[in-house]
Structures are given as structure tokens and as C-alpha cells.
Amino acid sequence: MLTNYLKITLRNLFRNKLYTSINILGLSIGMLVCILIYLFLNHEVSFDQFHAKSDRIYRLNEVQTFGNVSAQKVALSMPLMGETIKEEFPEVEQFTRFHGYGQSLCRVNDKELFIDKIVGVDSTFFDLFDFRWLEGNQANALIQPNSMVITQTVARNFFGAQSPIGRTIRSSESGREYAVTGLIEDVPENSHLQFDALMSLSTMTADSTNRWMFRWGSNFLVTYFLLQPDANVADMEKRFPDYLVKHMGEDVLDAYELYLQPFEEVHLASTEVTHDYHNYKKFDRTYVELFTLLALFVLIIASINFMNLSTARSLHRAKEVGVRKTIGATKSQLIWQFLGESAILSVIALTIAIFLGELLVGSLNNLADRQLELNVFSKPVLLGSLFLGSLLVGLFSGLLPAIMLSSISPLQAIQQKAKKLTGRKFDLRSGLVLFQFVIAIGLIVGTFIVIQQYNFMKNLDVGFDREQVVLINMNDEINEKYETLKQQFTANPSVLGVTASGQRLGNNLHQTSCTYETPGGIEGNSSSWLNVDHDYFSFYNIEMVHGRPFSKEKGTDLNQSYIVNEKLAEDLGWDDPTGKKFTIGGGDDVEFGTIIGVTKDFNYNSLHHAVEPLFICWRDWGFSEMSVRLDARNVEPAIAHLESEWSSIMGSRPFEFEFLDEHFAQLYQSEKQVTQVATLLAILAIFIACLGLFGLATISTEQRVKEIGIRKVLGATTASIVGLLSKDFLKLVGIALVIASPLAYYFMGQWLLDFAYRINISWWIFAVAGLVAVGVAFLTIGFQSMKAASANPVNSLRGE
């Protein structure tokens, strides 16, 4: 019996090559999308899951509210919070702190190389986290000052195949020597904490001159807690205000609030958290849900195609059903036969989807900036899941057609009256087509809006010139040689300017307290701030609306003068605050400087955030980054010049740089990915829907071939026949546009609320989406309609 069913199934598939191809193509595309989206999403949700205690680990975050600066969640905490919270909260089993020192030039004998990410941690770090050890004693590796645990790559770079344990690595910058006490595997890609070397934090705490390690109010590191299994997090957070008051006084609650963030949510639920410097490739959980929904939509559209084509072809299978029922086939046997056909089609589609997935996973990696691998045949669990999933898709897609076909009575079948089963003006098949195009049009509208918003952010005038700017990190040594580097760099005409700053544009700048003169007297508040070189404003073409920028010729500008943005000037209460008193910090004995200018508001942060109050100073505190502007016509020669001068001045220290526009592109990486994915899925959705329309139009014209012949004999024109055959389908597309438009408007409006600067949703987006959908649908249907209308009526009426 099974062999007979299989023969019938294969015979039907080969006999109806067009419909088989449409079904397989639609299903394989739907499955391919689901497989690729699954790879990406599975990688995202797997972040930090390899730690055995991950469900008990929490990150301590702050909510900072400083003066007129908007309240913001930050991933930073004070150095004393870890120890004191452990002592005062019995729910805490252990804590560790994580302080990034960034890149450092290090030396082993004559070999001098950069270690990219050096991090200071407490000796308890491995009590919380399960990074795999290879050599060394995990329990005491980071207890002593000047101890270091390194990864395999660092060990290989410095020591080759030799064991690094007991060897010494010397910092070329500080001169400090570190004993290598542990070796671990390279940090996995799906860890939000990334590092190349761990330095014992006791190196800093053992030095009494590092007062910042023992000071309340200074936020610069990340604190993680391991809680007891029965810990009540909500109850702990209720006691945090009393804890803050105990250590910092009553006024602290005006500025600080503490909360615990589950460790497993750090990667996907931190889009609102700023100063989140140690959250590798963090992603928005909303987009995980969105991508899942879009992938399912594409698969549903493909499944609907299968249902529609199968039910539409019920007339062609009616005689087969009638004969089989006449010779004794039961309804259940027929249902299982048709479900078997669906399952076989689905498995064939899965095979094609897996093959295409292996070919396209590299493109997905380029799009998502990830390192994903399919390798489905080496992952039996994944392969089994895909096979089971394809069977479920096949059964889901084939269940309705199976029930309808098996319900045909032998008499109806023999008389070929099966089409009466779907003869209503608006039947289930029409509803499924309508649903398909609601999804497809919704995707088109959403894609247009996402593309518009992304282009809006990419092209918006942010108030400064960020093109062809090279960024170079600075340390103490580079600060000492900054003026020499600046002079030598600008000696080349292809280098248009050099300046420096304490923070990078495009980042959420630090906040600090400030004291200033208002019409009502001296007041204190808080503001974002930036320390820059004197020529910063001319370099970045930042517009002044009052006063002047810093000048070397003005002796009081260095350390004594300030420039504020329009937002802060408004908060000060002056139309033009130039000449008014201003200083960093507060207290009774502050030494005031003077405001010398007001800049036009510029977007120093990403466009997810509105412009906040900002003051800019020129202090001799040193800078963290150098900005070099290049002539766009001679970028490569200019970089070669920079590297040559760098080598002559900085010796063996490697020359490394980054373009500022690349940094800004990274700020909107999630939006870029959503734009690309949404565009691709919208195209696939409309393509699959049109595949179904093509099949339905083909069946419809086959069923009406004699009617078309009679109409032509009676004088009907080709255009009228095309309109007749197309109008019902196009009417469904029009109804789908009416349904999809308000839904897309609402949901995309909610998405846009995440941006401080956003587009307005215009009516023409829906008009264009409708024209695209109707146009593509008409071309699809019109092809078959034109073919039928152009046929010789003699051929269609010959048998009458």
C-alpha cells in the first residue's frame, strides 16, 4: 500500500511539473529564510549561556539624573559598591569587578606587540564565570598584585608553543611587569565580556596613590554579583536607596538609583543602557522578535501558496478521488495519501533550502557581522529538528487540501462538479490570498519606512563635519609628543588638520557637575562635557552663534575659558551668556572661569538621543584621541605619510587608526541590518505571493478556457478578457492594501518612537507600496491572462 501511494505521489509530482516547481520553490525559499534567521537568532540568544551560574549572575547598573541632563541608565558603578553590597546584603554570595584598560603595548624579551583588550578583575572573577582554563591554578591566579591571566592567542604571539606560566610580560607604557599565572582558551564569540588578558585588580588597590579606587561618586567600572539561589532581587532593589544614603548622604537619591540587570539579558536588553563599554556586539531583543516574525510570515506565505494551488487544482484530481473511493478507499486513506504528497514536497524543499543555506551563510555573516556556520550534517540535533519542522510545514500546508479533496463524493468527482466546492464569490482561497498580500504589503510599507529612517539618520546634518577624519588613540607618551606629531603630520598638504579631544563624538559623553552665573545668582547643576584642543571647532566646522572659539593668542583660554552649546545656554537663563562666570565642579571655594562662546547645538551623540546640555573646555589634562582630517583626493598617500612620521617619532609603537564615519556607521549597525533584512524579506514575500498568483491564474485560465473562446467568438477584445481574468485577483490586492496600511502605520510608528530624530510617515509610502503590489500582481496575472486571451478560440472550442 505504501509503495503504491509513493508511486502515485511521484507520478503526480512529475506529471504536474509547473505546480510542483512553484510549490517546491516557494517552500524552499520560506525554509531557507527560516534557517538563516534561525542561525542568527540562535547565536544571539546563546550569548553568555555557557556559564553554569549565569541564571544567578546580575550586573549592577545605575540610573543617573544630573541636573538638566536627562535621566539615563548606565552600565557603570563605583569601585566600593561591590565589597560593601556583599557585606550588607546577605543575598550576595560573591562579587567581581571588571575594569577595561583598553589596548596596551607589551614586551617579552625583544618582542613588542599590542594586547588589544587588557581588563582588570578581582580574584573572584572565575568564581562567577566559566571561561575554560588550560594551565595555572584558577583559585589563586589573580590574588597577588601584578598577576595576569592570558588567552591562547596572546600566549602564542609572545611565547610560541612554550608554556607561558611563570613568564613575565612587561608593559611598554607603564613599565610594570606582570607574572603570567594562568592560560585560558580564547573568549567565545558569544560572550558579551571580551578580553585578551586579565590583570589582577589588586595591582591597583594595593597602590594607595590610586585614590579613585577608594572614592565614592566616581563611576568607571562594572560590578557583577553572584546571588544566592533563593535571593529576592526585587527586595534587594527596595533596600538600595537606604544603602546609598548610608554611604553618600541624603542628597545622593537626587542623582543616583541602583538596579540589578540579569546577566543573561545584558546582550539583548541593554539598548537603553549607556556607557556600556563592555557589551560585545550588543543587540536589540526587539529585532530578534521582529526577525522571527518576518521569517514566519515568509514561511506562512509559502504554505498558503501550497494550500491555494492544491485546492484550486481539486477539479484535476476529482476523477482520481472518485475512482479510488469507488473501489473502496476510505476518507482517512485519501487524507494520508495527500498529506504524504505534501510531506515529500516539503522534504524536497528542505533539501534545497539546506543546500542554498550552505551557499549563502557567508553572505549572512557579512550582513550580520557574525561568524555563523550551518554545517547541518555535523549537527544531528539541528538536522533532526529541521526534518521534523519540514514535516510539520508539509502537514500544515497539506491538511486543508487533503480534507477538501477527500471530501469529494464519487458522483461529484465523476461528473466533474468538484469546482462547486469553491464556487463562492469570496471563498477560503480568496481569504488566504488576501492574507498573503496583507503580509507582503505590510512588509513593503515597513521596508520603505525603515530605509527612509536609516537614510535620514545617515544623511542628517549633525552640526559638524565627520568626513575623512582619522582617529588615533592617545596615551601619556603620545600626549607628550602630540605637538610634534601634529606639526609633522600637517607638513603634508594632504593632511588638512589635526586636533585632539578627551572623548569621541558619537559616544554618550560623560557628565559632571558645574557652577555658573544665572540672572538670579550663582547656581550649580550638571552637564555633559568635553575637553578639546584649541582648534577643535575650526577642525570640525562647528558653528558659533555667540562669542568665539578658543585661541592660542588668548592666554586665559587655556584652563580658564568655557564654550557652551545652545541647550546649556538656555538652561543658564541668558540669551547670550558670553562673559558670564562658569566652572567645573562646585562648592564654596570654586575658582570661576568665563564663558567665551556659544555653539549651535550639534548631535555629539547618536540620533537615538536628543541633544543635551554641553560645555567644552580646553585644559592641559591630556587627551584620549587625536583627530586627523585627510584630503579626500589623496587618502592613501596621506595615510602613508602619517604612518611614516609616526614611526619616526613613536619608534616601534604600531600605527593604528579608525575612520570617524565608520564609527558612526557602527552606531546605526542594527538599523542597517534591519533595513537590509527587511528589504530582502519584503522582496521574497512579494515574490512568493506572486508565485502563488501565477499558479492560481494559470489554473483559473485553464478552467475558463472555453468561456474565453466563446467570448472571443462573440467579439470580446484581448484587453477586456485580460481585465476579466485579472479583476478578482487585483481586487484582493486592493483590499489587502486597505487592511495592511493602518496596521503598518501603527506598528512602524511605535518603532520610530525609539529615535529622538525621526521621519514623519508620509501618505505616499502607502501609495507606492500599493502600486508596487498591484503592479507586480498585475504583471504576474496579466502574463497568463494575455496568453489565454491571445489563444485561437478554435482550439478551445474544437471539442464542443
FIPADREN-954397 format. One line per 2 residues: number of its first residue (from 1); their letters; for each residue z, y, x of C-alpha. Coordinates in steps of 0.001 Angstrom, whole numbers. Last residue first. Example, Ala and Ser with C-alpha at 12.3 -4.5 7.8 and 13.67 -1.06 7.14 Angstrom:
residues 2
2> SA> 7140 -1060 13670; 7800 -4500 12300
//
This chain:
residues 800
800> EG> -28308 21261 -17774; -28666 19624 -14352
798> RL> -31036 22201 -12970; -28778 25093 -13949
796> SN> -27168 25739 -10521; -30419 25242 -8573
794> VP> -32482 27355 -10964; -29910 30169 -10694
792> NA> -31025 30809 -7042; -27925 31907 -5118
790> SA> -27328 35612 -4433; -24355 35890 -6774
788> AK> -22656 32872 -5176; -23073 34197 -1638
786> MS> -22058 37677 -2716; -18917 36282 -4328
784> QF> -18052 34244 -1225; -18339 37240 1067
782> GI> -16838 39556 -1523; -13592 37612 -1632
780> TL> -12821 38121 2056; -14344 41590 2262
778> FA> -12490 42542 -907; -9181 41235 491
776> VG> -9646 43141 3742; -10450 46337 1870
774> VA> -7688 45910 -707; -5054 45277 1980
772> VL> -6272 48035 4285; -6718 50491 1411
770> GA> -3226 49727 148; -1698 50180 3592
768> VA> -3609 53465 3957; -2338 54715 603
766> FI> 1201 53568 1403; 1173 55437 4714
764> WW> -472 58419 2972; 2682 59042 959
762> SI> 4603 60084 4064; 7886 58658 5327
760> NI> 9523 61514 7215; 9866 60855 10922
758> RY> 13103 60519 12818; 15442 62285 15190
756> AF> 19093 61176 14912; 17808 57615 14583
754> DL> 19701 54777 12894; 18835 56278 9488
752> LW> 15230 55164 10090; 16118 51568 9216
750> QG> 17517 52592 5830; 14309 54475 5045
748> MF> 12365 51363 6081; 14276 49347 3493
746> YY> 13833 51845 676; 10188 52763 1263
744> AL> 9218 49106 1800; 10732 48146 -1559
742> PS> 9160 51148 -3285; 5701 50257 -1874
740> AI> 5765 46454 -2289; 5666 46351 -6103
738> VL> 2845 48869 -6592; 902 47390 -3661
736> AI> 1291 43866 -5097; -118 45104 -8425
734> GV> -3198 46371 -6561; -3583 43073 -4679
732> LK> -3378 41190 -7986; -6091 43418 -9479
730> LF> -8221 42658 -6429; -8024 38941 -7222
728> DK> -8953 39413 -10874; -11724 41907 -10044
726> SL> -13534 39861 -7413; -15636 37363 -9415
724> LG> -16712 39920 -11999; -17330 42629 -9393
722> VI> -19535 40283 -7357; -21393 39379 -10581
720> SA> -21906 43042 -11443; -23177 43832 -7940
718> TT> -25642 40917 -7972; -27109 42178 -11204
716> AG> -26866 40358 -14534; -30251 39890 -16245
714> LV> -29774 36987 -18660; -30944 34498 -16009
712> KR> -28339 35946 -13652; -25583 35498 -16233
710> IG> -26672 31881 -16833; -26541 31107 -13092
708> IE> -23119 32730 -12710; -21761 30649 -15590
706> KV> -23237 27532 -13948; -21461 28313 -10649
704> RQ> -18142 29103 -12298; -16071 26223 -10854
702> ET> -17709 26568 -7445; -17179 30335 -7497
700> SI> -13472 29865 -8188; -13113 27231 -5473
698> TA> -14661 29516 -2863; -12613 32479 -4057
696> LG> -9468 30385 -3783; -10328 29333 -231
694> FL> -11151 32871 845; -8023 34173 -845
692> GL> -5944 31647 1075; -7473 32687 4377
690> CA> -6902 36255 3246; -3179 35591 2968
688> IF> -3220 34023 6432; -4975 37046 7922
686> IA> -2739 39518 6065; 347 37774 7418
684> LI> -1099 37387 10917; -1913 41097 11158
682> AL> 1526 42036 9823; 3132 39603 12263
680> LT> 1352 41162 15240; 2204 44708 14221
678> AV> 5838 43785 13522; 6155 42095 16905
676> QT> 4642 45028 18802; 6623 47699 16996
674> VQ> 9848 45669 17120; 9388 45242 20865
672> KE> 8808 48963 21336; 11843 49777 19208
670> SQ> 13982 47454 21322; 12606 48953 24541
668> YL> 13384 52507 23434; 15869 53314 26189
666> QA> 13724 51272 28607; 10846 53720 28119
664> FH> 13235 56492 29131; 13982 54700 32398
662> ED> 10271 54124 32980; 9710 57879 32454
660> LF> 12297 58540 35168; 10440 56490 37778
658> EF> 12609 54274 39967; 13296 54259 43698
656> EF> 14310 52121 46671; 13976 52891 50371
654> PR> 15847 50324 52435; 18598 51547 54828
652> SG> 17344 50683 58302; 17271 54261 59557
650> MI> 18143 56912 56982; 16262 59837 58550
648> SS> 13104 58231 60000; 13034 55565 57300
646> WE> 13338 58134 54508; 10563 60245 56005
644> SE> 8189 57257 55960; 9245 56148 52477
642> LH> 8773 59630 51047; 5340 59940 52680
640> AI> 4238 56560 51270; 5465 57717 47860
638> AP> 3331 60861 48145; 277 58883 49251
636> EV> 688 56642 46156; 1244 59480 43677
634> NR> -1600 61726 44759; -3198 63115 41582
632> AD> 68 63071 39606; 1666 65328 42228
630> LR> 5173 63989 42667; 8564 65252 41470
628> VS> 11628 63953 43334; 15010 63565 41631
626> ME> 18047 62539 43689; 20971 60680 42155
624> SF> 24750 60375 42477; 25530 63882 43696
622> GW> 28162 65450 45932; 31256 67375 44913
620> DR> 29940 70744 46058; 29699 72008 42509
618> WC> 26857 73490 40481; 27837 73362 36810
616> IF> 26270 72410 33506; 27916 72607 30109
614> LP> 26916 70520 27114; 27682 70472 23382
612> EV> 25903 67501 21718; 22214 66987 20928
610> AH> 21778 64295 18266; 21745 60613 19239
608> HL> 19191 57823 18705; 16789 60181 20444
606> SN> 18153 59100 23818; 20432 61524 25652
604> YN> 19569 64738 27537; 17706 65957 24483
602> FD> 17326 69654 25220; 19016 72623 23553
600> KT> 17656 75882 24984; 19720 76828 27978
598> VG> 22403 79505 28053; 23263 81485 31193
596> II> 25822 82948 33597; 29067 81635 32097
594> TG> 31834 82697 34464; 34593 80912 36359
592> FE> 38229 80680 35425; 41060 79356 37558
590> VD> 43383 77315 35383; 47139 77905 35745
588> DG> 48230 77449 32147; 46399 74210 31493
586> GG> 42805 73112 31067; 39896 71273 32616
584> IT> 36556 72701 33684; 36271 76482 33451
582> FK> 34817 79294 31354; 35219 83055 31048
580> KG> 32473 85091 29370; 29680 86866 31262
578> TP> 26933 85130 29301; 28232 84011 25878
576> DD> 25283 85359 23860; 25626 84925 20101
574> WG> 29262 84051 20788; 31536 81679 18853
572> LD> 32200 79169 21620; 30889 76396 19351
570> EA> 27530 78159 19084; 27357 78466 22875
568> LK> 28095 74712 23045; 25086 73901 20850
566> EN> 22857 76419 22630; 23459 74773 26010
564> VI> 25934 76069 28574; 25490 77296 32157
562> YS> 28508 77666 34418; 29491 79613 37525
560> QN> 32360 79282 40012; 31766 76208 42221
558> LD> 28482 77521 43679; 27268 80466 41599
556> TG> 29612 82914 43320; 27406 83383 46380
554> KE> 24383 84427 44380; 21385 84025 46691
552> KS> 21431 80262 46203; 20707 80837 42515
550> FP> 21836 79059 39376; 19828 79649 36198
548> RG> 19717 82995 34333; 21047 84769 31278
546> HV> 20046 83851 27755; 17405 81535 26250
544> ME> 16764 79517 29435; 14098 76782 29210
542> IN> 14454 73586 31215; 11386 73135 33419
540> YF> 12866 70026 35090; 12558 71412 38645
538> SF> 13169 75002 37556; 16425 73998 35893
536> YD> 17663 71740 38702; 17165 74353 41426
534> HD> 20905 74941 42037; 21795 71260 42366
532> VN> 23449 69644 39376; 26834 68619 37885
530> LW> 26544 67650 34220; 28924 67974 31290
528> SS> 29587 66705 27794; 32166 68850 26068
526> SN> 35855 69085 25258; 38081 71859 23894
524> GE> 40477 74562 25015; 40831 78121 23761
522> IG> 41321 81580 25260; 41103 84441 22752
520> GP> 39771 85003 19237; 36264 86071 20234
518> TE> 36202 82990 22486; 36916 82588 26208
516> YT> 36844 79120 27663; 38774 76022 28670
514> CS> 37129 72634 29264; 37990 68983 28779
512> TQ> 35610 66277 29914; 32761 64194 28543
510> HL> 30409 61894 30439; 26684 61968 29721
508> NN> 25073 59360 27450; 22101 58465 29597
506> GL> 18544 59745 29250; 19027 62319 31975
504> RQ> 20865 60786 34891; 24275 61856 36163
502> GS> 25668 63734 39166; 22465 65600 39856
500> AT> 19843 66215 42534; 16720 68270 43240
498> VG> 13372 67824 44974; 10016 69477 44238
496> LV> 6239 69231 44198; 5785 66387 46685
494> SP> 2006 66095 47138; 2135 69177 49386
492> NA> 4159 67191 51977; 6904 69279 53600
490> TF> 8833 68782 50359; 10176 65400 51514
488> QQ> 11267 66699 54907; 13281 69588 53478
486> KL> 14877 67494 50743; 15756 64722 53169
484> TE> 17406 67219 55499; 19304 68832 52604
482> YK> 20480 65422 51359; 21700 64081 54701
480> EN> 25418 64203 53874; 24664 63212 50271
478> IE> 22739 60172 51559; 25808 59011 53503
476> DN> 28142 59560 50557; 25920 57629 48129
474> MN> 22677 58538 46374; 20325 56621 44090
472> IL> 16680 57717 44184; 14763 58780 41054
470> VV> 11019 59542 41103; 9709 62071 38594
468> QE> 6024 61826 37660; 6623 63119 34106
466> RD> 10120 63988 32886; 9578 67645 31979
464> FG> 12411 69043 29877; 13049 70022 26265
462> VD> 12709 66628 24588; 9185 67338 23337
460> LN> 8595 64282 21156; 5929 61902 22451
458> KM> 7825 58634 22870; 10195 59292 19990
456> FN> 7355 60104 17578; 5275 57212 18918
454> YQ> 8124 54820 18122; 8671 56358 14698
452> QI> 4977 56185 13797; 4661 52594 15013
450> VI> 7721 51576 12984; 6367 53352 9888
448> FT> 2903 51767 10168; 4486 48352 10722
446> GV> 6716 48700 7676; 3744 49590 5484
444> IL> 1727 46624 6808; 4692 44255 6469
442> GI> 5280 45351 2876; 1578 44876 2225
440> AI> 1729 41289 3509; 4939 40447 1653
438> VF> 3719 41854 -1662; 378 40211 -879
436> QF> 1823 36739 -730; 3951 37293 -3835
434> LV> 857 38298 -5825; -999 35213 -4627
432> LG> 2003 33126 -5724; 2074 34800 -9125
430> SR> -1638 34203 -9582; -1109 30520 -8871
428> LD> 1758 30419 -11368; -503 31647 -14140
426> FK> -1677 35028 -15366; -4680 34674 -17674
424> RG> -3766 31062 -18493; -6198 28279 -17575
422> TL> -4057 26517 -15055; -3548 23221 -16815
420> KK> -6813 23787 -18620; -8526 23098 -15312
418> AK> -7660 19444 -15748; -10216 19116 -18504
416> QQ> -12561 16882 -16512; -13076 14486 -19465
414> IA> -11971 11589 -17259; -8977 13555 -15987
412> QL> -7955 14810 -19375; -8032 11243 -20735
410> PS> -6145 9842 -17722; -3360 12431 -18189
408> IS> -2797 14983 -15406; 901 15089 -14471
406> SL> 307 13590 -11002; -1803 16607 -10074
404> MI> 827 19108 -11194; 3755 17302 -9546
402> AP> 1869 16864 -6278; 660 20477 -6296
400> LL> 4282 21669 -6736; 5702 19384 -4022
398> GS> 3022 19954 -1382; 4267 23123 273
396> FL> 7914 22086 191; 7086 18567 1392
394> GV> 4910 19887 4200; 7484 22503 5213
392> LL> 10183 19812 5152; 8005 17543 7282
390> SG> 7369 20401 9726; 11107 21050 9988
388> LF> 11815 17398 10738; 9206 17451 13492
386> LS> 10521 20758 14844; 14102 19476 14825
384> GL> 13080 16258 16559; 11227 18205 19247
382> LV> 14194 20544 19716; 16626 17623 20039
380> PK> 14236 15731 22341; 13904 18656 24768
378> SF> 11535 17564 27550; 8659 17333 25063
376> VN> 9344 20873 23807; 8854 22541 27171
374> LE> 9199 25913 25380; 10438 28165 28179
372> LQ> 11828 31688 27924; 12498 34114 30760
370> RD> 12869 37431 28907; 11216 40838 28925
368> AL> 10354 40433 25222; 6628 41222 25409
366> NN> 6028 39758 28842; 8066 36690 27926
364> LS> 6086 36311 24690; 2850 36427 26664
362> GV> 4158 33603 28832; 5097 31629 25708
360> LL> 1466 31824 24532; -87 28668 25993
358> EG> 2935 26459 25352; 3111 27865 21826
356> LF> -554 27115 21208; 66 23426 21961
354> IA> 3216 23444 19842; 1365 25081 16932
352> IT> -1497 22548 17141; 953 19658 16939
350> LA> 2850 21391 14121; -379 21813 12106
348> IV> -1105 18085 12490; 2456 17369 11324
346> SL> 1974 19652 8315; -1312 18055 7316
344> IA> 319 14615 7503; 3263 15837 5419
342> SE> 978 17319 2758; -1019 14091 2470
340> GL> 2240 12142 2190; 3385 14502 -565
338> FQ> 152 13673 -2421; 782 9943 -2105
336> WI> 4467 10311 -2946; 3597 12189 -6135
334> LQ> 981 9595 -7066; 3491 6763 -6652
332> SK> 6064 8700 -8713; 3557 9187 -11539
330> TA> 2785 5473 -11687; -488 3853 -10676
328> GI> -1601 1194 -13178; -5383 843 -13040
326> TK> -5827 3729 -15488; -3456 5939 -13491
324> RV> -5561 5470 -10359; -8768 6206 -12266
322> GV> -7357 9336 -13876; -5890 10669 -10612
320> EK> -9201 10174 -8801; -11039 11795 -11694
318> AR> -8738 14827 -11528; -9010 15373 -7761
316> HL> -11820 17947 -7994; -10172 19575 -11024
314> SR> -6894 19918 -9096; -8655 22011 -6463
312> AT> -6890 25182 -7531; -3553 23353 -7364
310> SL> -4144 22319 -3752; -5533 25682 -2692
308> NM> -2625 27527 -4260; 85 25305 -2878
306> FN> -1328 25318 658; -1802 29065 622
304> IS> 1776 29434 -588; 2918 27482 2465
302> AI> 1062 29880 4784; 2633 32882 3034
300> IL> 6039 31198 3324; 5515 30694 7076
298> VF> 4673 34381 7543; 7701 35393 5489
296> LA> 9929 33038 7474; 8831 34711 10713
294> LL> 9494 38147 9205; 12986 37152 8068
292> TF> 13934 35742 11456; 12544 38823 13202
290> LE> 14608 41081 10924; 17820 39094 11415
288> VY> 17463 39263 15195; 16447 42924 14828
286> TR> 19688 43709 13020; 21608 41925 15796
284> DF> 20483 44685 18158; 20043 43621 21760
282> KK> 21887 44025 25015; 19710 43376 28046
280> YN> 22749 42974 30312; 25892 44619 28968
278> HY> 27730 46078 31931; 27056 49812 31634
276> DH> 28098 50217 28011; 28823 53936 28320
274> TV> 28063 53981 24576; 28828 51441 21852
272> ET> 26766 51886 18679; 24227 49252 19758
270> SA> 27044 46905 20686; 26718 44011 18231
268> LH> 24247 41587 19847; 25487 41255 23435
266> VE> 29163 42028 22796; 29465 39759 19770
264> EF> 30630 36598 21599; 33295 38650 23389
262> PQ> 34884 39729 20120; 35473 43512 20198
260> LY> 39072 44725 20248; 39940 48270 19157
258> LE> 41566 51339 20678; 41668 54937 19411
256> YA> 41741 58022 21589; 41392 61803 21291
254> DL> 43685 63072 18532; 45856 59985 18998
252> VD> 46684 61120 22537; 48563 64151 21233
250> EG> 51686 62081 20569; 52281 61109 24199
248> MH> 50395 59053 26788; 52286 55792 27398
246> KV> 54351 55383 24239; 51817 57233 22100
244> LY> 49073 54798 23149; 51216 51749 22314
242> DP> 52182 53207 18955; 48476 53701 18173
240> FR> 47647 50113 19319; 50042 48439 16854
238> KE> 47518 48208 13998; 44971 46769 16468
236> MD> 47315 43879 17255; 47727 43067 13552
234> AV> 43956 42952 13073; 43592 40634 16077
232> NA> 46070 38047 14807; 46502 35599 17698
230> DP> 46794 31893 16830; 44766 30583 19784
228> QL> 46470 33033 22193; 44193 35830 23356
226> LF> 42149 36085 26544; 41659 39796 27136
224> YT> 38804 41693 28774; 39016 45186 30285
222> VL> 36016 47255 31389; 36283 50028 33979
220> FN> 35927 53811 34211; 38253 55592 31816
218> SG> 40778 58014 33352; 43444 59139 30899
216> WR> 46332 57279 32505; 46341 57058 36303
214> FM> 47183 54086 38507; 43715 53031 39693
212> WR> 42654 56692 39936; 45296 57199 42612
210> NT> 43246 55231 45129; 45336 56584 48021
208> SD> 47857 53805 47446; 45375 51195 48712
206> AT> 46514 47790 47476; 45020 48595 44056
204> MT> 41529 48960 45518; 41277 45717 47507
202> SL> 43369 44162 44723; 40177 44391 42688
200> SM> 38950 41363 44628; 35190 41715 45130
198> LA> 32754 39656 43073; 29169 39395 44334
196> DF> 25753 39145 42694; 26724 40322 39229
194> QL> 25692 40122 35574; 28003 40106 32552
192> HS> 25894 39824 29392; 25269 36196 30316
190> NE> 22097 34539 29021; 20194 34780 32309
188> PV> 22806 32607 33997; 24766 34060 36953
186> DE> 23662 32477 40207; 25839 29493 41054
184> IL> 29193 30151 42668; 30497 30410 46248
182> GT> 34053 31397 47073; 36309 32900 49720
180> VA> 33896 35108 51648; 36095 37442 53697
178> YE> 35184 41087 53218; 34930 43762 55912
176> RG> 35154 47486 55094; 32845 49837 56999
174> SE> 32437 51914 53842; 28630 52175 53847
172> SS> 27494 49249 55999; 29825 46959 54045
170> RI> 30653 43967 56218; 30361 40347 55075
168> TR> 32583 37804 56812; 32430 34015 56899
166> GI> 35287 31808 55719; 33152 30070 53097
164> PS> 29459 30931 53589; 28321 27321 54125
162> QA> 25109 27215 56121; 21694 26766 54459
160> GF> 20687 30393 55002; 23689 32593 55689
158> FN> 22732 36089 54512; 19928 35591 52010
156> RA> 21059 32086 51014; 24608 33254 50337
154> VT> 23357 36196 48282; 21118 33881 46238
152> QT> 23882 31306 45743; 26344 33836 44366
150> IV> 29223 35475 46219; 33017 35518 45910
148> MS> 34679 38227 47999; 38144 38877 49376
146> NP> 39075 42250 50915; 42520 42235 49273
144> QI> 44018 38796 48597; 44037 37231 45134
142> LA> 40316 36691 44635; 39833 33113 45844
140> NA> 43275 31909 44730; 42627 29577 41785
138> QN> 38893 29068 42322; 39333 27487 45729
136> GE> 36003 27515 47552; 32578 25981 47061
134> LW> 30142 25356 44198; 31816 27011 41211
132> RF> 30071 27428 37882; 30792 30625 35969
130> DF> 33346 29721 33323; 35076 32981 32382
128> LD> 38656 33644 31310; 40821 32090 34011
126> FF> 37904 32803 36360; 38616 36538 36275
124> TS> 42355 36120 36851; 42090 37355 40464
122> DV> 41105 40732 39054; 37528 41959 39292
120> GV> 35498 44409 41387; 31742 44100 40969
118> IK> 28915 44221 43501; 25474 44242 41915
116> DI> 22452 44674 44163; 23630 43291 47483
114> FL> 21316 45132 49873; 20487 43650 53243
112> EK> 21396 44032 56935; 21056 41026 59243
110> DN> 22253 41645 62786; 25655 39973 62323
108> VR> 26173 39938 58563; 25616 43392 57100
106> CL> 25862 44994 53678; 24081 47836 51863
104> SQ> 25667 48283 48448; 24304 48389 44914
102> GY> 26573 49059 41987; 30342 49342 42222
100> GH> 30938 47845 38784; 34526 47444 37593
98> FR> 35534 44395 35544; 39181 43930 34584
96> TF> 40952 40696 33707; 43507 39727 31103
94> QE> 45633 36721 30194; 47509 35126 27269
92> VE> 47621 38210 25057; 49218 37633 21616
90> PF> 52613 38515 23135; 51573 42200 23227
88> EE> 53739 44378 25461; 53241 42786 28879
86> KI> 49561 41926 28380; 48969 45411 26970
84> TE> 50594 46923 30077; 48524 44877 32545
82> GM> 45141 45510 30951; 45772 49125 29992
80> LP> 46583 50371 33483; 42942 50751 34581
78> MS> 41899 52804 31533; 39159 51530 29240
76> LA> 35393 51637 28952; 32969 50139 26421
74> VK> 32785 53403 24477; 32703 54118 20748
72> QA> 31868 57718 19993; 33366 60535 17971
70> SV> 31073 63549 18000; 31788 66194 20643
68> NG> 33479 69202 19076; 36853 68435 20629
66> FT> 36934 65003 22257; 36965 62026 19918
64> QV> 36862 58789 21910; 36833 55389 20223
62> EN> 37841 52904 22886; 36885 49319 23604
60> LR> 38910 46339 24845; 36679 43272 25102
58> YI> 37861 40068 23485; 37992 36432 24626
56> RD> 39322 33725 22292; 35956 32447 20973
54> SK> 34542 32508 24518; 37130 30026 25770
52> AH> 34662 27356 26970; 32249 29940 28373
50> FQ> 28665 28708 27874; 28211 30752 24696
48> DF> 27909 34023 26609; 24439 34757 25199
46> SV> 23089 31844 23135; 22357 34142 20158
44> EH> 19687 35965 22152; 18049 32839 23604
42> NL> 17890 31210 20176; 16300 34395 18879
40> FL> 13509 34353 21446; 12699 30663 21181
38> YI> 12987 30801 17387; 10525 33706 17243
36> LI> 8059 31605 19253; 8526 28513 17070
34> CV> 8436 30467 13798; 5242 32279 14758
32> LM> 3618 28996 15786; 4716 27381 12519
30> GI> 3031 30092 10439; -81 29947 12611
28> SL> -172 26140 12322; 293 26320 8541
26> GL> -2587 28742 8030; -4934 26867 10361
24> IN> -4046 23481 8861; -4538 24705 5299
22> IS> -7794 26514 6024; -9144 23566 8034
20> TY> -8299 21064 5300; -9871 23314 2703
18> LK> -13113 23581 4679; -13189 19920 5787
16> NR> -12938 18473 2321; -14276 14952 3021
14> FL> -12292 14676 6232; -8944 15400 4565
12> NR> -9752 13291 1515; -10705 10263 3654
10> LT> -7561 10719 5767; -5369 10662 2661
8> IK> -7186 7743 1060; -6864 5705 4258
6> LY> -3160 6600 4547; -2509 5623 950
4> NT> -4236 2253 1513; -2197 1627 4645
2> LM> 967 2463 2725; 0 0 0
//
